[in-house]
Amino acid sequence: MIETGHTDIPIRRQCEILGVSRAGYYYEPAGENPLNLHLMNLIDKQYTKTPFYGVNKMTAWLIRQGYTVNPKRIRRLMRQMGLEAIYPKPRLSVSISEHKKYPYLLRDLEIKRPDQVWCADITYIRMQQGFLYLTAIMDWYSRYVLAWRLSNTLDAGFCLDALNAALAISQPEIFNTDQGVQFTSVEFTKRLQEAEIRISMDGRGRVFDNIFVERLWRTVKYEAVYIHSYESVRDTWSNFERYFRFYNTDRIHESLGYRTPHEVYFGESEAITINRQADELIHLI
């Protein structure tokens, strides 16, 4: 789908149009041996069921499944997948001290309208011969997924691409993420500050601070990952494009009164705009 010799549209722009990061375009299967890839897939599926499993419990669970593994190996694989258990514990991931951390702004906050709070996160996506990382930006109130991107690395670039795509639609009052280096990077936080968006970050090891995006990942894994076997980046990208279109416009949510995220996000946003315009008109009169 990408023309390498195109004289008018560079590869970077073609990737933006297709919703693929440049890292995804240049993707080569991750350099893990088949056994480690198999273990990572098992870890991913079990973590989705039991996100409170840390390194020791995950190691014990794999041993019970018949695999000869040790905590050192499982710790490395879980780090590579970007996974950590949901309870407070000793720090297992490497932080970057010069990256500024921001306070959590959502505690006791009533979320009552679209674009009040957006959230973002990253998850692991398995393939037949490797793996990718998926990031998504979601409106907290409506569960509408504004943008998503795939990458074969955990750098900040594909998260920034997703942010720019989401901001082309609208912008929130508050943007909430975890303290991952992708979201605390100067480039990412600067983009939010330029748009005058307040930045909120979860406490370390407190996945429930961003619970709605965690529920999104659980849904995505069971409905778009575990029932498929993706052969390539193109295959993965095209399937996720179809899935997120379905998720936004066709998949009803009980918590939304059996409406779709699209109906809630755009329907209530339009109503808010109309009410605001009416208030302004009354004030002028």
N, C-alpha and C positions, 0 to 999 in steps of 0.2 A: 504493500500500500504506500510505502515511502519511496519516492524517486530520488536516488542519490545524485543524479546528474542534472536535476532541475535547475535551470538558470535563473528563475525568478523567485522561487520559494526555497529558502535554505532548509536544511534538515531540521534545525531547531524549530522553525515555524511550522513545518509539516508535523513534527511531533506534538506541538501545542494544539494544532487543529484536530489531530486524532486522539488527543487526550493521553498521550504516552510520553513519559519522560525520556530524555535522550539516553539515560542509563538503560532504560527498558529497550530502546531501539538497538543499542549495542550489546544487549544481553547475551552472555554465554552461560551455559549451565554452571551452577555454583560448584566450586571445587571440593565437594564432600564425597567421601566414598559411599557406595550404595547402602552399607549398613547404617552409617550415620544419618543418611537421608531417611531411611526407614524408621530409625529411632526418632528423628525429628517429627515425622508424620504421626507416630504414635503419641509422642509428647503433646503435640498440638491438639489431637483429638481428646486426649485425657484431660488436658488443661481446660479445654472448653467445658468439659463436664465438671471438673473439680479445680477451679481457679485458685483454691487455697492450698494446692500442693506446691510446696517449695522444692528445692533441690533434693533434700533427703527423702521426702515422701515420694517424689517422682522416681528417684533411683530405686527405692524399695518396691514400688509398684512394677517397674520394668523387670526387676529381678524375679518377682512373682510371676511375670509373664514368660520367664525362661531365658532372659537376656543377661549375659555376663557384663555388667557395667559397674562403674564406680561414680561417686559424687563429683569428682573432678571432671569427668567426661560429660556428665549431664549438666553440670554448671556451665561449661563452655557452650554446649548446644543450646541451652535455654537462653544464654546471653545472646547468642547469634540470632535466635528467633525473636529477641526482644521481650521475653516472658519473665515475669517474676510473680511470686505468690501475693495474695491480696492483703496479708496481714503485716503489721510493722515487724521488721527484722533487720539483722545486720545488712549493710549495704553491699550488694553483689555487683552492681554496675558501676562503671567508671564515670564520674561526673567531671564537668569542666568548670573549674572554680571561677574563671573569669566571666562565665555566662551568668547574667543576673537572674535570680529567681523572684517570682512574684507571688503575692499572697492569694489564698483561695477566697474568692468573692461571692460564692454561691450559697454558703451556709445560711440557712433560714431565709433565703431569698425566694419569693413567690414568682414562679415563671408563668406569666399569664398572657403572652403575646409572641407572635413570630418576630424574629430578629432581635429579641431581647438578649438571648444567649446562644452563641454557637459553640460547638465543641469539635475537637479533632483528636485522632489517635492513629496508631499504626498497628497492623497485624500481619502475621505470617501466612502466606498462601502456598500450598504445596503444588508441585507439578510432577510429571512423570520422571523427568531427569534433572530436577533441581527445585528451586523455589524462588518466590518473589515476595516483596513486601507491598502491602496495600495501605494507603492512607485515605481517609475520608473526612470531610467536613460536613457536619450535620447541625441543623437547627434544633435546639434542645426542645422547644415547645411542640413543634409539629412532627419531629423525627425526619424531616425532609433532608435528603442527602444533596447538598448543593454542589459538591465536586468531589472527585476521587482521582487518584493516580496510582500507577504501579511502578515499582523500581526493583532492581536487583541489588541495590545497596541501601544502607541506612543513612545516607547523607541527607542534608537538609533540602537539597534541590527539588526533589519531587513533592515535598510538603509545601514548599514555597510556590511551586507551579499550581498545586491544588488551591492554595489560598488566593492566588491571583484570579483563578477561574471563578471561585466563589464570590470574591469581591466585585467581579464583573456583573453579578446578579443583584446583589444588595450588600448590606453590611450590618453587623450586629452592634449592640451597645457593649457587650462583654464577650470576650473570646476565651474559652477555657480549654486547657490541655494538661497533660502530665508534665513532669520536669525533664523529659527526654531532651537530649542535646539538639535534636532537630528543631524543637519548639522554643528552646531557650537561645538559639543561635541569634547572632546580631542581625542577620538578614531577615529572619522571620519576625522577630519582635519589632524591628524598625518599620517593617511594612505595616504592622498593626498600629504602631504609634503614629505613623504618617496619616493613617485614616482616622485618628483620634478614637481608637477602640480601646477600651479598658481590658487589661490582660489579667487573667486569673489562672492559677496553676494548682493542681492537686497536691496534697501532702504526699511525701514519698511513701510508697507502699500502700496508698489508700485508693484502690481502684474504684471504690464506691463513690468517690468524689466526682467521677465522670461516668456514672452508672449507665446512662442511656446509650453512650457509644459502645460500652461493653456488651449491652444487650444487642446492639446492632451487629457486633462481631459474631455473637452466638448465632444469630439468625442467618447471617451471611455464610458461616461455616456449614451449617446444616442444610441450607437451601441452595447454595451455589458452589460449594467446594467439595464436601465429602461425597456427593453423588456424581461428581464429574472426575475425569482424568485428563488434565490439560497437557497437551503435547508441546506447546510453544507459547511464546509471549503473545503472538497475534491471536491464538486460540483463547488464551486466558483473557486478554483485553476485550475481545468481541463478546465473550460470554458474560463478562462483568458489565459491559455496556448494556446488554439485554437485561441482565438481572436488576441493575439499579433503575432502569427505566420501569421495570415491573414493580420494584419495591416502592418507588415514588408515586406511581400513577395508578396501579392496580391492586396492590396488596393492602387490604384493610387492616386496621389496628383496633383491637378492642378498647385500648386506652384512649383512642381518639374518637370513641363513639361509633366505631365501625366505619370510619372514613379513611381515606388515603392521606398520606403525608402531603401530597400535592394539593388536595382539596383544602386541607387545613392551612398550609403555608400560604398559598396564593389567595384563597378565599378570605381568610381573616386579615391578611395584609391589605387586601383591597378594601375591606370594610373599615379597617383602621384609617386608611388614607381618606376615604370618603367622609368619615366622621371628623377627621382633623380639618378637612377642607370646609365642612359645614360649620365647625366651630370658628374658623377664621372668618368665614363670611358673616356669621352672626356678630362677631366682634367688630367688623368693619361697619356693619349697619348700626 
